[in-house]
Amino acid sequence: MKLYLDTSTAVCRLKIDEKSYEWEAGHEMAEGIFRFIHEKLQENGGDWRDISEITYFSGPGSFTGLRIGASIVNALSHELKVPLFDHKGQKHDIILPEYGREANVTPPKK
């Protein structure tokens, strides 16, 4: 199964082979992304070990969303020993987010 993941916005986009899914993750992306991916794999008759390659939309987009997604695809690619590609088709051992600009770090509110 070929997996495509885009976490550049609050709406997580997942594609498994030719089927596309969206999840309004909001601030719950880090907590729920593995469950979301696993549920969709199971809906397609598969499991983690059935992933044959991963493509990731590496940016630009949300700083936090891209970091979460990159961590997920890097871990899956490494553990499952499957190839990892960016959305431009370039193969990577480890994918890094492309934020499109410097991070906007604000001072703490407290």
N, C-alpha and C positions, 0 to 999 in steps of 0.2 A: 504494500500500500504506500502510495506517495502522499506525504503530508506537506501542506503549505500552511504557514502561520503568519498572521499579521497582527501585532499588538501595538501598532503605532497610535491608536486612538483608544477611547474608552470602550469602543465596540471591537471585541476580539473577532477576527475573521479566521476561519479554519476551512481548509479544503482537504478532503480525503479522496484521492483519485479525482473523479470528476464531480463529486458532490460538495456543495458549499454550505457553510453554516456560519451564523453570527450569534454572538453572545454579548448582551449589554453588560459588560463586566463592571464598569465604573471603577470604584475604589476596591472592588473585591477580586481583581484580576490575580493577584499573587496567591490568594487563598483558594481560588476556585479553578484555575486554569488546567491543572492536571486532571481534575474531575471532569471538566468540560471535554477535554481531548479524549479521555478514556471512554466516556459515555458515547461519543461519536464514533470512536473506533469500534466499540461493541455493537452499535446500531448497524455498522457495515460488516458485521461478522468477523471482526478482527480483535486484536489485542496489541499491546506494546511491541511484542516481538514480530508482528506482521508489518511494521513500518520498514520500508526498503530504502527510502531516501527522504530528506527533509529540505524544504526550501523555506527561507525566512525573509520577510520584508524587513530589511535592516534600517529603513528610515528614508527620509526624515520623519519626525513625529514626536510624540510624547516622550520626554526623557525617561520617566519612570516606566511607562509601558514598553519602550524599546529595551530597557535594561532587563525587565522581567522576561520578555520574550527571548532575548539573546541568551539569558541564563538557562531557560528551558530547553531551547534547541541545542545549545552546546552540550548540556548534560545528556539529553536523549541521544544525540549523535555519538557521543563518546561511549556511553553505556551500551547502546545497541549496535555500535560499530557499523553505522550507516553513513553514507555520504551526506554532506551538508552544503547547501548552495544558498547564495543570496538571491534576491529577486531579479538580479541582472544575469543570472546563470553562472556566476563565478563560484567555483568550488573553494571551500574553506575548511581548515582543520578546526579553527575557532572563529566564530563570527563576532564582529564588533559592531555595535550600533552606529549608525550615521545620523547624528542628531540634526545636522543641517545648520547648526549655530552653536555658540557657547551656551552652557547651562545657565539658566537664570536662577541663581541661588539667592533666596531672600533671607533676611535676618530672622532669627527665632522670634516667635510671638510672645514668649514668656521671658 
